[in-house]
Amino acid sequence: MDELAALVGVSRATLYRAVSSKDKLLKRLADERGLKLSLPHRDARQRVLNAAAAVFERRGIEGATVEDIAGQAGVSAVTVYRRFKSKNGLLKALLEERSPRRAARALPLGSGQDLESDLTEFAVMALASVSANAGLLHIALGASPDRWRVLRRLRDEPRGTTAALRNFFAEQIRLGRLPKQDPQRLAVAFTGLGLTFGYIAPRFQDLPLDDLAATGRFVARLFLNGVMATGK
């Protein structure tokens, strides 16, 4: 998707707003040209992940079983175990695919166009991800303490969203683009804004997420204004 955005001459955020994902883009192309889409390996994996998200949302993380997920995906339980090893393996794959961590890891550490634009682009993708996976997020937030401990172990902390943001902010501080602050606290604050405007506000504050670009800009500016003011 990054290569496609570069070829078309648009940002990743613009591309994701237009087509949501590579799979949806491929399906649209196939439908428009009357082609039969055949991606057996990726299709099976995506079916299992989609089924896992639906079953986790319906039955909760504790109540879902690999057999339930396999049945919804239309594959055998053996296939699920072969690809993901266990239910925890499925959870880890979902965290990797459906969280904004990939977008966070793609943030330019030193040579971005400008700080506000970089953060806006990431915020748009993060908000889209949070909104699209709200049901799964709701289940995770309501998980038992034991399950939360498992989820924390599965997060792959060195490669997670907060870790990538922390590295990004640490580099911006080193370059003098941000005042000296604790980069971990900055990462948590920015993540909190994304959760607030992508998940909490649309559900509990009657503030729909109907303009990703405008909300992404607002989140980035609100964050930067707060950081600069605190730094002074």
C-alpha positions in Angstrom: 0.0 0.0 0.0 2.9 2.3 0.7 4.3 1.7 -2.8 0.9 2.3 -4.3 0.5 5.6 -2.5 3.9 6.7 -3.8 3.0 5.8 -7.3 -0.3 7.5 -7.2 1.2 10.6 -5.5 -1.0 10.6 -2.4 -0.4 10.1 1.2 -1.0 6.7 2.9 -3.8 8.3 4.9 -5.6 9.4 1.7 -5.2 5.9 0.2 -6.5 4.2 3.3 -9.5 6.6 3.5 -10.4 5.7 -0.1 -10.0 1.9 0.0 -9.6 0.8 3.6 -7.3 -2.1 3.0 -5.4 -4.0 0.3 -7.9 -6.8 0.3 -10.9 -4.4 -0.3 -9.0 -2.7 -3.1 -8.2 -6.0 -4.8 -11.9 -7.1 -4.5 -13.0 -3.8 -6.1 -10.6 -4.2 -9.0 -11.8 -7.8 -9.5 -15.5 -6.8 -9.4 -15.0 -3.9 -11.8 -13.2 -6.0 -14.3 -15.3 -9.1 -14.0 -12.5 -11.2 -12.6 -12.5 -14.0 -10.1 -10.2 -13.1 -7.2 -8.1 -16.0 -6.2 -5.7 -15.6 -3.4 -6.0 -18.9 -1.5 -3.3 -18.6 1.1 -4.0 -15.0 2.0 -7.8 -15.5 1.7 -7.7 -18.4 4.2 -5.7 -16.4 6.7 -8.0 -13.3 6.4 -11.1 -15.5 6.7 -9.7 -16.9 10.0 -8.8 -13.5 11.3 -12.2 -12.0 10.3 -13.9 -14.9 12.0 -11.8 -14.6 15.1 -12.7 -10.9 15.4 -16.4 -11.7 15.0 -16.3 -14.6 17.5 -14.3 -12.7 20.1 -16.8 -9.9 19.8 -19.8 -12.1 20.1 -18.5 -14.5 22.8 -15.7 -12.6 24.4 -12.0 -13.6 24.6 -12.6 -16.1 27.3 -15.7 -17.7 25.8 -14.3 -18.0 22.2 -12.8 -21.3 21.1 -10.6 -22.2 18.2 -13.3 -24.6 17.0 -15.9 -21.7 17.0 -13.5 -19.6 15.0 -12.7 -22.4 12.5 -16.4 -23.1 12.0 -17.1 -19.5 11.2 -14.2 -19.2 8.9 -15.2 -22.4 7.0 -11.9 -24.2 7.7 -10.8 -27.0 10.0 -9.5 -26.4 13.5 -6.3 -28.1 12.3 -5.8 -25.4 9.7 -6.2 -22.7 12.4 -3.7 -24.4 14.7 -1.3 -24.9 11.8 -1.3 -21.2 10.9 -1.6 -19.6 14.4 -0.6 -22.3 16.9 -3.2 -21.4 19.5 -6.0 -19.0 20.5 -3.3 -16.7 21.9 -1.5 -16.9 18.5 -4.7 -15.7 16.9 -5.0 -12.8 19.3 -1.4 -11.8 18.6 -2.1 -11.8 14.9 -5.2 -9.7 15.3 -3.2 -7.2 17.4 -0.6 -6.9 14.7 -3.0 -6.6 11.8 -5.8 -4.5 13.3 -3.9 -2.0 15.5 -2.2 1.2 14.3 1.3 -0.2 15.1 2.3 -0.6 11.5 1.5 3.0 10.8 3.3 4.1 13.9 6.4 2.2 12.9 6.3 4.0 9.5 6.5 7.4 11.1 9.6 9.2 9.7 12.1 9.6 12.6 14.1 12.5 11.2 13.2 13.5 7.6 9.4 13.9 7.6 7.8 16.8 5.8 6.8 18.5 9.1 5.8 17.3 12.6 2.1 18.3 12.4 1.6 16.6 9.0 3.3 13.4 10.1 1.2 13.2 13.2 -2.0 14.1 11.3 -1.3 11.3 8.8 -0.7 8.8 11.6 -3.8 10.1 13.5 -6.1 9.5 10.5 -4.9 5.9 10.1 -5.1 5.3 13.9 -8.6 6.7 14.1 -9.7 4.6 11.2 -8.3 1.5 12.8 -9.8 2.2 16.2 -13.2 2.9 14.6 -13.2 -0.2 12.4 -12.3 -2.5 15.3 -14.4 -0.9 18.0 -16.2 -4.2 18.9 -12.9 -6.0 19.4 -11.5 -3.1 21.4 -14.7 -3.1 23.6 -14.2 -6.8 24.4 -10.5 -6.3 25.2 -11.2 -3.4 27.5 -13.7 -5.6 29.4 -11.3 -8.5 29.7 -10.6 -10.1 33.0 -7.4 -9.3 34.9 -5.9 -12.6 33.9 -6.7 -12.1 30.3 -5.3 -8.6 30.4 -2.0 -10.1 31.6 -2.0 -12.4 28.6 -2.9 -9.5 26.2 0.0 -7.5 27.6 2.4 -10.4 27.0 1.1 -10.7 23.4 1.4 -7.0 22.6 5.0 -7.4 21.5 5.9 -4.2 23.4 9.2 -3.4 21.5 7.2 -3.3 18.3 3.8 -2.0 19.5 2.1 1.3 18.8 3.2 3.1 22.0 6.8 1.9 21.6 6.9 3.2 18.0 5.4 6.5 19.1 7.9 6.7 22.0 10.8 6.3 19.6 9.4 8.9 17.3 8.9 11.5 20.0 12.4 10.8 21.5 13.9 11.5 18.1 11.9 14.7 17.6 13.1 15.9 21.1 16.7 15.1 20.1 16.3 17.1 16.9 14.9 20.1 18.8 11.4 19.9 17.2 9.8 19.3 20.6 10.7 20.6 24.1 12.3 18.1 26.4 9.6 15.8 27.9 9.3 12.2 28.8 8.7 10.5 25.4 6.8 7.6 27.0 4.3 10.1 28.5 4.0 11.8 25.1 3.3 8.5 23.5 0.6 7.6 26.1 -1.0 11.0 25.7 -1.2 10.8 21.9 -2.6 7.3 22.1 -5.2 8.5 24.6 -6.4 11.2 22.2 -6.8 8.6 19.5 -8.8 6.3 21.7 -10.9 9.2 22.9 -11.9 10.6 19.5 -12.0 7.2 17.7 -13.8 5.1 20.3 -15.1 7.0 23.4 -16.6 10.1 21.8 -18.6 8.4 19.0 -20.2 6.0 21.5 -20.6 7.9 24.7 -20.4 11.6 23.8 -22.6 11.7 20.6 -19.6 13.0 18.6 -19.5 10.9 15.4 -16.3 10.2 13.6 -17.6 11.4 10.3 -14.6 13.3 9.0 -11.3 11.4 9.6 -9.1 14.1 8.0 -10.5 16.9 10.1 -10.4 14.9 13.3 -6.9 13.7 12.6 -5.7 17.3 12.1 -7.5 18.4 15.3 -5.9 15.6 17.4 -2.4 16.4 16.0 -2.8 20.2 16.7 -4.4 19.7 20.1 -1.5 17.4 21.1 1.2 19.6 19.7 -0.2 22.8 21.2 -0.4 21.1 24.6 3.1 19.8 24.4 4.5 23.1 23.4 2.6 24.9 26.1 3.8 22.4 28.7 7.4 22.7 27.5 7.3 26.5 28.0 
